[in-house]
Amino acid sequence: MSKKYFGTDGIRGNVNSKNINGDMFFKFGLASGTFFKTQKKKKQIAIIAKDTRLSGYTLEPALVSGLTSAGMHVFTLGPLPTNGLAMLTKVMKANMGIMITASHNPFYDNGLKLFGPDGLKLSDKIEKKIENLIDKKIQNNLSKSEKLGRVKRLETANEDYIEILKKNFPINFNLRGLRIVIDCANGAGYKSGPKLLESLGAKVYAIGIKPNGFNINKNCGSTFPNKIKSAVKKHKAHIGISLDGDADRIIMCDEKGNIIDGDQIIAALAVRWKNKKMLKGGVIGTLMSNYGLEKFFKSNKIKFIRANVGDRYVKDKMQKNNFNLGGEQSGHIILGKFATTGDGLLVALEVLFSLRKGNKASNFFNTFKKTPQILENIEVKDKNIINNIDVKKSIKYSEKLMKGQGRILARKSGTESKIRIMGESENKKLLQKCINIIKKKIK
């Protein structure tokens, strides 16, 4: 289904570009408000959270204006992790939730992630319906003056979110005696992350907690794991937690300084959940999940299914197959028993709960051997170059060369102007050769 505005994870782009500006955010608010206010509720409510980008101050008022013009009452929550918004959308029985964020992207990007009343990201079908409303004349969706919405700031959102997270664990669960480093990427989790861990008794060393509007994800967070690695070694911590800009991703670091990616976290949790008879059905990964993870699950008789890249597609497959665990190598991990979308802090708590009896992080995550993987991102002016005949031929040729010795995948980024090429093989020389063949044609 071809979409005009929505990508794999909401709407995203450069600030003050074609889609990410005050004018368009008014239209996004008006269109989404018009669509969701059709629900049979006494009050039509939308809640909005954001990360720490400077552009949030520009885009949030425009979005609020569009929603209230559609007749929605709006609660603004301020900086809050994405899953905090999803959870509060359900708790507050709101019609919809909107997260203003560009996730792991640099400060000069921004965007939207939309959630329905069930706390789930929207389906392609609903996104297409909202897109149709965006392109209609503004006057068609404006409410009468007496039916305009009101706006209120909710100051307790982070505290409410923390309490929801803690209720998923036994009342006596604590982290006393643990030294934990957390890198909040100067993003949406800079308040709730350290506060959550400290409230459970941990000795917390927090970095990436001084957002200034420009430093979100800059040389920190889940896309720069060496930062957490250095901090773990410096403070002799038991474990390190690294979030991204909206805290829906997590990359970890064990006490020895080994970086633990999403695949490794998923493998460890899957084994624990299987042993505790908590694993439902199996695990959903993506096209990017390491081949070593697939082999590991096969040897442990855990069913494994791949979905398209994007945690929304992971969640869709989880629902269709009735699985309760899924995620991506990048650190988007969905614990279906507790949440509807990725949540770095929730995953961190589940891991820490597993370590509470003195188990070392290095032992917990020592589950499978990763197949060597190379990922290259190529900046392009037009992502549709991947459909060029010569590029397609180079991909097919590379796949033929790799047959029986690994796999190769070339795809459009859903969030940036890039083509991503990923290859896996024990034969690193052949792997790099195949990637170079595709790169040369794209460039």
N, C-alpha and C positions, 0 to 999 in steps of 0.2 A: 504494500500500500504506500504510494508516493505521498509524502507530506511536504508542505511548504515551509513551515516554521519549526516543527518539532524534530529533534534528532533522536539518538538512542537513549538519551537521558535528559529529556526536557528541551528547553530552548537555550542556546548558548552562542556567544560571539564577542567580538570586540565592543567595548563601550562606545556609545555614540556612532555605531555603525548602522547598517541597514535595519537590523531588528532590535538592537539593544540600545534603546534611547527612551526618553520620557514619553514621546508621542506613541511609540509602539507599546510601551508598558501600560499606558492608559487603555489602549485597544485590547491588550491581553487581559487586563482586569475586567473590562466591560464584557468581553466575550465569555470568559470563564465564569464570571458572576451571573451572566444571563443564562448560561447552560445549567449551572448548579442550583440556581434558585428555584428551579422547577420541582425540586424535591418537596414532599409534603411535610414541612416542618413549621412549627409555630414561628420561630425566628430564623431568618436567613443569615447564617454566620459564616464568615471566612476568617481564617487566622493566617498571619504572615510572620515568618521568621527570616533571618538573613545571616550571612557570614560577615566578615569584617572589612570588606572592600570599600574604598572611598565612594565608589559609584552607587553603593546602596543608599546613600543619602539623597541621590538624585532619582533613582528608580523606584524606591519604595513609595514616596508620595504620589507618583504618577500611577502606580499600581493601585494604591488605596483609592485614588480619585476615580479610577475606572470601576472598581468594585462597588463603591458607594453609589456611583451613578447608575449602576445596574440594580440598586436596591439592597445590596448586601451590607450587613453590619460587620465591621472589621475589628479584630483584635490584633494589635502588633506586639510581637514578643521580643524583638531585639535579637542579638546574636544568640543562636541556639543550634546544636547539631541537627542535621536533617531528620534523623529518626526521632529526635525529641519532638519535632513538629508533627511527624506522622503519628506518634503516640498521642499527643495532645489533641490532634484532630479528632481521634476516636473518643478520647476521654471527655472532651468538651462538646461532643455530639455536633460538631460543625459540619456544614455542607461540604467544605473543602479546605485544604491547607496549601499554602504556596511558600516555597523556599526560594529566596533570592540568593543565588550562588552560581559560581562556575567551578565548584568542586576543587579539583587539584590544579586548575589552570592559574596562570599569573594574575596579578591584581587588575591588569588592564582589560581582562575579560569579565563578563558577568552573564547571568541568565536566570532561568526559572526551572524549578521542579514542582510539578503539580500532583497533589494527592486527593483522592476521593474521600468520602465520609468513612470508608472502611480502613483508611490509613494506607491504602495501596496506591502505587503509581498508576497513572491512567493507561488504559489500553490504547492501541493504535486507532481503534474505531472511535473512541471518545475524543482523542486528540484531533482526529480529522473533523469531527463535528464542531469542535471549538475553533479550528482553523476556518471553517466555513463562516462562522459568526464573526471572526476577526475581519474578514474581507467584506462584510456587509456594511452598509451605510451606518454611521454612528447613531444617527437619529432613530434608527429602527430599534435599538436596544436601550435607549435612555429611559429611566424611570420618571414618573411624574414627580414634581417637587415635593409633594407630601409623602412620597414613598422612598425618598433617598435614605441611604444607610448612615449609621453613626460610626464613630471611630473611638476606640479605647486602647490604651497601653496596658498590657499585663506584665507587671514587674516580677512576678514569681515563677516565670516559665522554667528557668534553669533548675530551681529548687524542686518544682513539680516533677520535672523530667528525672532528676536524680532519685526521687522517692519511688517513681514508677520502676526504674531500673533495679533498685534494691529489693523491691517486693518480689522479684523473680527468684530470690535466693532465701535460704533459711534465715530466720531472724538473728541467729547467733553467728552468722557468717561475718568474719572479720579478716583484716590483712595485717594485724599486729605482728611485728617482727620482720616484715618485708620491706626492703628498700627498692623503690620503683622510680624509674625515670620515665617521664611522659613528655613527648614533644607534640604540642598542640598546633603547630604550623602557623601560629599567629592567626588562627582562624576561629570558626564558630564554637569550637570546644574549649576555648582558652579559659572560660570560667568553670564550666561543669566538670571538665576532666580532672584537674587537680582537686577540686572540692569533693568530688565523689570518692576518690581514693583516700583522701585525708579523713573523710567522715567514717571510713571503715578501718582507720587506725594505721595505715601505711606511712612510712617515712617517704615523702614524695619530693623528688627533684624535678621541678617543672621548667621546661624551656619552651620557646615559641609561644609565650603568653603576654607579649607586649605588642599587640596589633597597632599599627599607625595608619592603616588604610592602604599602604603600598607594599607591606612586607609579608602578606599572606602567601604561604607556600614558597617563599623566597629562601633558597638554600636551607630549607628545613622541612619537617613533615615527612609523610610517607614516600614522597618522590625523592627525598634526599636522606636515605636511611643511615648513611655514615655519620650523620649528626647524632643519632640516638646511640650508635655503636660507640662513639667517643665518650658520650656522657655516661653510658653504662660502665665502661672501663674506669673512668675518672672517679665515679662515686661507689665503685664496687657493688653495683646494684644486682639484685636477684633477677631482674627482668626489665626490659625497656618497651615502651608503647609509643608508636608513632602514628599520628592521625593525619588526615589531609584537611583541606580548607573547610569542608563542611562536616568533617568527622564521621563520614559514612564508610571510610576505608581505614584499615589498620595494617601496619607492618610491625613486626615485633623483633626483639633482639634478646637472645638468651644471655645467661650470666658469663659466658665465655666470649661474648662479642659477635656471635654468629647471627647474621640477618635472617629472619624467618618471614617468608612471604606468605601470601594468601593460601596457596596450595598446601604448604606445610602446616599451616594452622588448621585448615579444613581436614587434612589427613589425621592429625592428632585428635581433633574433636570427634571425627567419625568413628575412630577406634574406641575412644572412651564411651561415646554414646551407644555403640553396638554392645560393648561389654556390660553397660548398665541397662541394656534393653530400652534405650531412649531413642535410638535411630529408627526412623520411620521410612520404610521403603528402600532408601539408598541416598545417593548424593548427586546433585546437579552441579556440573562444572560448565566451562565454556570451551569454545574452539581454541582458546589460548591456554587452557589448563595443560600443565606439563604431562608429557606422555608417561613419565615415570609415575605420576600420580594414578593414571589409568591402570598401569600394570600393578601398582600396589593394591588398589581396590580389587582388582581381579583375583590376586593371590589371597586376599583376605575375605573373599566372597561377599564383597559389598557392591551392590549394583551401582553403576556409574553411567550417567547420561550427559552428553554435551549439549549446551544451548548456545544461541548466538551471544556475542559479546554485549554486556550490559546487564546490570543486576535486575532490571525490569524483566528481561527475557529469562533470566535464571528463576525469578519468582514465578513467572508464568508456567514454566516447566515443573517447578516444585508443586504448584497447585494441581496441574493436570495429572501428575504421577503420584500425588499424595505423599511427597517426600517432605522432610522437615529440616534438611540441611543442604545448603548450596552456596556457591560463591565463585569468585574470580581470583586469579593469581595476583591481581593488583591490590587485593585486600578488601574488596566488597564481599562481605560474608553475611548471609542471611540465616539467622537462627529461627527457623519457622515456628518453634515452640513459643518464642517470646516476642517476635517482631515481624513486621511486614516488609521491611527493607533493610539495607545494610546499616550496621551500627558499630563503629569502632569501639566505643566504650562498653557496650553490651558484650561484644566478643571478648574484650579484655577481661571483663569480670568472669566470664565462663571459663577462660583459661586459668585465671587466678584461683578460682574455686577448685579447679583440678589440682593446683599446686599447693593447696593450703596445708597438706599433711607432710610438708618437707620435700616433696618431689622437686628435683631441679628442672628448670626450663629446658636445659640441653637434653635431658633424658626424655621429657615429655614430647619434644618435637623431633626426636630421632626416629622417624618412621619410615621414610623411603628415600631412595637415591634418585635425585633429579636427572633426567636426560638432559645433556648439554643443550642449551637453548640460546639462540641469538635473536634479538628483537631490534629492528632498525625502523626509525620514523623518518619519512621523507617529506619535507615541506613542498606543497604544490599549490598552484594558483587555482586549479580546478580538480577536485577529487574524482570527477568522472573520467579522468585520464585512465583509471583502472579498467575502463570498458574499451579502451583503444585496442584495435585488432592486434597490433604488434606487441602491446603489453600483455594481452591475453595469451598470445602465442608463447611469450617468454615464461609466463607462469606455468603453462601446460608442459613446456619443455623441462623446466626445473622440477616439476612434480614427477615427470618421467625419470629424470636422473636420480631422484631421491627414492624411487620406488623400492620398498623392502629395506631401506636403510634409515628411514626417518620420515618426517613430514614437513611440508612447507605451506604457509598460509599468507596470502596478501589480501588486505582489505582496507576499505575506507575508514578513517577515524570517524566516530559518531559525534565528536565534540570539538575537533580541531581540523585545520586545513592540511591534513597529512594523510599519506598512505602508510600503513603499518605492515611491515613484512616480518613474519615470525617463522623461524625454522628450528627443528629439533632433530638431532642425530648424534650418535657416538662418533661419526666421521665428520669432525669439525671442518676439515679442509673442503670436503665436498659441500658441506652446508654453506660455508661462506661463498663458495663458487656459485651456487644456485641463487643465493641472495643477491650477489653482484650482477648476475644476468638480468634479474628483474629490475634492480636499481638503475642499470644502464639504460634500459628501455624507457623507464619512467622519466628519467632526467633528460 
